[in-house]
Amino acid sequence: MADRVFNFNPGPATLPYEVLQQAGRDVVNFKNTGMGLIEISHRSKEFIAVCQETETNLRELMGIPANYKVLFLQGGASSQFFMVPMNLLGPGKKAAYLNTGVWSKKAIKEAKLFGAIDVAYSSEELGFRRVPRSGEYKVADDAEYLYYVSNNTIYGTQFPDVPQSDKMLVSDMSSDILSRPIDVSKFGLIFAGAQKNLGPAGVTLVIIREDLLERSPANIPTMLAYKTHAEKESMFNTPPCFAIYIMGEVLKWLKKLGGVDAVAKMNAEKASRLYAAMDASDYYRGHADKDSRSLMNVPFNLPTKELEAKFLAEATALGLCGLKGHRSLGGCRASIYNAFPLEGVVKLTEFMADFAAKNPAP
Ligand SMILES: *Cc1c(COP(=O)(O)O)cnc(C)c1O
């Protein structure tokens, strides 16, 4: 562990060390088969057991009701931007979207290919600094669903609660899934690319209410219909075996930690320490409005670009890595997902105080 740094990357992101160690062994020889995990058939009893255990643990951790299907798909979260409207809309059908950042904007663009899209709220003119409260927007009566991105990875905003709506909710939870408890029964569909909070890139988790499987138009490609994957338990074609396996190990780790309630407490502690360090002076300026702050991604700026470059270089030298901000905001961003340890946040806040003292704003 001596050579490990604190990895603040936004995704792919840090994973539990014990998961990486176990994966290293299983890649070489999985369950004494004499074959590595990524060499065995996806239809072998060993791999089917991996899939089943992963699904069982996910259902338990998230409290997924029995009338929902869990799918392990490919194509990234970005493919869900079109799969959702392709399957749930159609000519003459409408959906409402909340535009709170890059990822919702991309989803809106794709959705417009498949139906009438009502952008019920947008914080774009506010620089995506906030998310709306329920009641700040109106959802059209004839909308099939209300779509939102629960955590805006780039702008560092997060819905503090599930929006109140009588509409079926659809949510992109790529960057905060399993970071706090949610009531799955309020949703028609939840999706998440794995590479932030669940595992490595390559698998996209979809949780879909069973009755929606029948909604897909008949003329869409087989691979793009949710029903195809639901009927074949994500084995219609070769699934992303390695990514599913790692997700399974991450879920086992999360269970050992005490589940979603326990990790939510740890996440709140990490975020509150980091925001306290930022709020201690006006040296570090956060991007998000205080009431919209994300517990997962914390973008911030320093007084000048030169100081930002110096900050990033010195941080990296101390083993605080991956803090460079997204190209659309510049500056810095600390991503502190489930697997990111509290001690890394403590080390960052100490460095922040030290750096501000030694490098006064011009
Ligand atoms: C990273 C991210 C995506 C894109 O995920 P891909 O798997 O790269 O397509 C979509 N939505 C959110 C909220 C993200 O953080």
PDBQT file of the ligand as one rigid body, heavy atoms in Angstrom, charges set to zero:
ROOT
HETATM    1  C1  LIG A 401     -19.468  10.400 -16.177  1.00  0.00    +0.000 C 
HETATM    2  C2  LIG A 401     -20.917  10.672 -16.328  1.00  0.00    +0.000 A 
HETATM    3  C3  LIG A 401     -21.622  10.309 -17.491  1.00  0.00    +0.000 A 
HETATM    4  C4  LIG A 401     -20.939   9.697 -18.696  1.00  0.00    +0.000 C 
HETATM    5  O1  LIG A 401     -20.632   8.385 -18.483  1.00  0.00    +0.000 OA
HETATM    6  P1  LIG A 401     -20.031   7.453 -19.650  1.00  0.00    +0.000 P 
HETATM    7  O2  LIG A 401     -20.062   6.100 -19.018  1.00  0.00    +0.000 OA
HETATM    8  O3  LIG A 401     -18.651   7.966 -19.929  1.00  0.00    +0.000 OA
HETATM    9  O4  LIG A 401     -20.906   7.555 -20.836  1.00  0.00    +0.000 OA
HETATM   10  C5  LIG A 401     -22.974  10.542 -17.521  1.00  0.00    +0.000 A 
HETATM   11  N1  LIG A 401     -23.616  11.117 -16.486  1.00  0.00    +0.000 NA
HETATM   12  C6  LIG A 401     -22.968  11.489 -15.362  1.00  0.00    +0.000 A 
HETATM   13  C7  LIG A 401     -23.724  12.115 -14.246  1.00  0.00    +0.000 C 
HETATM   14  C8  LIG A 401     -21.598  11.278 -15.252  1.00  0.00    +0.000 A 
HETATM   15  O5  LIG A 401     -20.948  11.649 -14.133  1.00  0.00    +0.000 OA
ENDROOT
TORSDOF 0
